[in-house]
Amino acid sequence: MEPLIAEYKKAFLNCTHQTARNRANSLKQTFQALANATDEDELADVYGSGDVITDFEEEIAKLLGKERAVFLPSGTMAQPIALKVWADRSGRPYVAMHATSHLQLHEHNAFQTLYNLKGVTVGNVHQVPSLDDIRAAAHDPLAAILWELPMREIGGQLPKWDDLVEQTHWAQKQGIRCHMDGARLWQCTEYYLKTLADISALFDSVYVSFYKDLGGISGAVLAGDEAFIDSAKIWIRRAGGNLYSLAPYVVAAREGLKQHFPDIPNRVKQAQWLATQFNNAEGMSTWPLEPQTNMFRLRIHTSPKEFLAKAATWMTENKVAVITPPYEMGEDYCLSELTIGDAFGELTEEQWSKHINSFLANCL
Ligand SMILES: Cc1ncc(COP(=O)(O)O)c(C=O)c1O
């Protein structure tokens, strides 16, 4: 299967149009655009001081309705630190999160091994957690609960607004801190019809990312009250995250926020339109059936061997990518994740319809 996947990925990367993701730029294009977005007299920050970084931190704190914010290299660094601060504050090591949380799946358990925290799993692996799930997880005395909004591994689903309010209020009443993994928080305003600050107001601490939907290079922000940020900064320094300069990441984040965030409601509609095209086709279904954000997962009921070979040939001939490379395959299925970025809008829905119909007719 490996050569077939490699072939699929190669054909995918050579396409000139793609339904999912942001347009891929060369390094030169990226650096030139960032240089153009920098004022003549702007200077790099030094260890986190300097207008370039502090102005941006203030902008994000305001956008999220929090007292303070700190910019740091990654979410993988940010979130165990947020949970550690809450654990130290409460004197309890237990922190709860869903089984599909990035901390559980993709960080080699750093929150437990590096920070001596103890993880408690919330809810069912395939579902958005309920208040009952959260209550059940709180049999250990919890310092904090982490909510991921939206939940990437289950197709970008979100708890209903009233449920989220009920859950976070319940936790706060028990003295449990609420932390948001908002790596893709930018995607949520359309579903909730709330501002970023309205959503963040339910949480004591918030992490956001700048390189996923917003197309930055890397980088994250932690936001919360002043005492939280002061404590987080000590751990960031200990973890090696207080870089000599973060300016390139900050400028990219600043530009990404300007360029991409206003277009996200539009991308949610495009994701819903695209999901409908797939759900109307034989042998395909999306999860969720109607996307709540600009991302969803796609199940193709097919033999991967045949599908990968036919799709690679079709992409090579048409230079159009309809489906991202699968992240999981079984004997008779393929699973892909699609996040709508700025690439989709380069073609009209009518043009996309033609490509999708031709792709499906030839590859399934
Ligand atoms: C939901 C979620 N949280 C956290 C992270 C970690 O972000 P970073 O790559 O900045 O460490 C990711 C990265 O993909 C993510 O998807």
The ligand as an SDF file (V2000), in Angstrom:
LIG
                    3D

 16 16  0  0  0  0  0  0  0  0999 V2000
   -6.5070   20.3790   18.6910 C   0  0  0  0  0  0  0  0  0  0  0  0
   -5.0330   20.6380   18.7420 C   0  0  0  0  0  0  0  0  0  0  0  0
   -4.4780   21.0310   19.8870 N   0  0  0  0  0  0  0  0  0  0  0  0
   -3.1540   21.2810   19.9750 C   0  0  0  0  0  0  0  0  0  0  0  0
   -2.3140   21.1460   18.8880 C   0  0  0  0  0  0  0  0  0  0  0  0
   -0.8450   21.4150   19.0420 C   0  0  0  0  0  0  0  0  0  0  0  0
   -0.4010   22.4680   18.2840 O   0  0  0  0  0  0  0  0  0  0  0  0
    1.1540   22.6740   17.9040 P   0  0  0  0  0  0  0  0  0  0  0  0
    1.3560   21.9980   16.5970 O   0  0  0  0  0  0  0  0  0  0  0  0
    1.2940   24.1670   17.8420 O   0  0  0  0  0  0  0  0  0  0  0  0
    1.9750   22.0700   18.9930 O   0  0  0  0  0  0  0  0  0  0  0  0
   -2.8530   20.7250   17.6670 C   0  0  0  0  0  0  0  0  0  0  0  0
   -1.9990   20.5430   16.4880 C   0  0  0  0  0  0  0  0  0  0  0  0
   -2.3780   19.9850   15.4870 O   0  0  0  0  0  0  0  0  0  0  0  0
   -4.2560   20.4590   17.5900 C   0  0  0  0  0  0  0  0  0  0  0  0
   -4.8290   20.0260   16.4530 O   0  0  0  0  0  0  0  0  0  0  0  0
  1  2  1  0
  2  3  1  0
  2 15  2  0
  3  4  2  0
  4  5  1  0
  5  6  1  0
  5 12  2  0
  6  7  1  0
  7  8  1  0
  8  9  2  0
  8 10  1  0
  8 11  1  0
 12 13  1  0
 12 15  1  0
 13 14  2  0
 15 16  1  0
M  END
$$$$
